[in-house]
Amino acid sequence: MQSHGEATERSLQSVSSHRSPACRGEEIERRLVTADEIRNPQNLYFRISVNGSVRQSSNTQLMIMNLARQISWASSFYTLYPGDILMSGTCEGVGQVRPGDIMECEIESIGSMTVPVS
């Protein structure tokens, strides 16, 4: 699962009307997994590629803010309900994408998603 806006285009993070293909409900719904399907969400390998070139290959255990802290932080601003989705960005240095690029993200135990950049 990946978000073109979150993963690469930092200038769009402040634009509330931006919606990448991954933000549409039908795209996310096909890729959701339940908590019982993931043994340890804080130890999953992931990879992000652009046009077949690996831009990031890492593990969720290396996240600056772990998943529990992200949930806690978000819930300090608004009420979270079952089914809510939190999307986070990637570390600095992943790089820009341009229209026509093809992004792919793979996350262990979850799957992969390909997003054409428009």
C-alpha positions, 0 to 999 in steps of 0.5 A: 500500500502506498500513497504517491502524495505521501511517498514522494511529493512533499509540496502536496502534503499541505494541499488538503484537496490532493488525492492520489490514486491510493487514497481512493476507497476502492484502491485501499479496500482491496489491500486492507489486512486485519490486525490478526493477519500481521504478527508484528506490524513493527517488523515488516520489510518494505520496498518502494521502486520508481520505474523499476529502480529501488528508491527505498528498501527498509523495515518498519522497525526503523520508522522514526515514529513507531505505529503505536506512537503514530496512532497515539499522536493522531488520536490526540487531535481527533477521535479514531474509529474502527476502519480509519486509515492513517497514512504516513510519509517516507524518510527524507531522500526518497526523491521526486516523481514526475508525471508518467513515472510508475511507482510500486510499493511492496509491504511484507504480509500485505502485498504490493501496489502499483501507482502511475503518477499523473 
